[in-house]
Amino acid sequence: MKIVLVLAAALLVSTVYAQDDPEYFDVVLPDGAQKCVLPASPDKIPDEASLDDLKVAKAQIGEFQASMMEFRGCLEAADGDPDNTPGNKQAIVNSYNYSVEMEERVANRFNEAVRDYKARQAAAKG
């Protein structure tokens, strides 16, 4: 019983000292998350995109979204490391959130291009 108490006390003391270490809270991606590859944004959609341009863009966005799912899965796996500090966890959350924002910007660009295409088609019929 004494050994268990001594080990528990030693663990508690080491945890307290680790939390006093400023590096414990540094927002740095842990090694596992540094291996995750953030995909590049798809090619720019041309101004006044044609239907064929939109089809190409849609396919590229589909590939981009699949790569984003892999990236986020990698981050989630890295987040499971019990050695992660609060700073490591925050860096993972920041990377995850950035990827979501990036994907939203890409989707918004595509939706804008589709709306522009439809407006041009309607005006041509008009």
N, C-alpha and C positions, 0 to 999 in steps of 0.2 A: 504494500500500500504506500510506503514511504517513497519508493522509486517512482510510482505513478505521479504522486504529488510533486516530487522534485522535477520530473519531466514536464509536467503541466506548468509549473512555475517558470521553468526555463523557456518554454515556448511562449508564455505570456510576456516575459521580459524581452525576448528577442523580437516579438511583434511590436511592442511598445517602442523599442529602439529603432526598428525599421520605419515606423510611422514618423519618428522624429527626424529621420533622414530626408532632406529636401528632395533628393532624387526619387524617393518613394512616390512623390506626387508629380514628377516631371511628366508632361504629356508627350510620350514617345511610343510609337508603335512597337509592340514586342516582336521578337524575331519571327514568330509564326505568322504574324500579320504582315510583316515586311515582304513575305514571299507572295502575298496576294497581288495580282496584277490588275490594276484599274484599266479597263479598256478605253481606247481612244474613242472620241466622239465620231459618229459617222460623218462622211463627206458633207459639205455644205450643199443645201438644196439650191439649185440655180434660181435666180430671180425669174419670175414668169415661167415657172416650171411647166413642162408639158406633162401629159398623162404618163408617158414613158418615164420621165424624170421622177415622177411621184412613185411609180412602181419600183424603180431602182432604190429610191430612198426608203420606201417601206421595207424592202428586203434587207437593206443595210441596218435599219433600225431594229428589225427582228433579231439579226445576228448580234447587234449591240446589246439588246436586252438580255439575250441568252448569256452573253459574256458577263453582264452585270450580275446576273443570278449566281454565276460561278464565283465572281469576286465577293459578293456578300456571303455566300456559303463559306468561302475561305476565311473571311473575317469572323464569322460566327464560330467556326472551328477554333480559330486562334483565341477567341474570347473565352473558350472553355479551359484554358490553361490555368491551373490553380496558382501558378507563380506570378500571374499578372498583378501589377500594382494598380492602385486607383488611377494613376496617371496613364498606365497602359490601357486600362479599360476605357478611359475618356478618349484616348487617341483612336481606339477602335470605333467608338460611337461617332466621333467626328468624321472618320473616313466613311463609315456607313451612311451617315447623313449627307455627306458631300456627294456620294454616288447617287442617292435618291434625287437630290437637287439637280445633278447633272442629267439624269434620265428625264426629269420633268422639263428641263430646258430643251432637250432634244425633241421630246414629244410636242411641246408648244411650238417649236419651229416647224415641225411637220404639219401640225394642225393649221397653222397660219398659212403655209404653202397650199394646203388643200382648200382652205377657204378662199384664198386668192385665185386659185385655179377655177373653182366653181363660180366665183364672181365674174371672172373673165369669160367663162362659157355662157353665163346668163346674159352678159352684156352683148356678146356676139350674136345671140339669138334675138336680142332685143328690140 
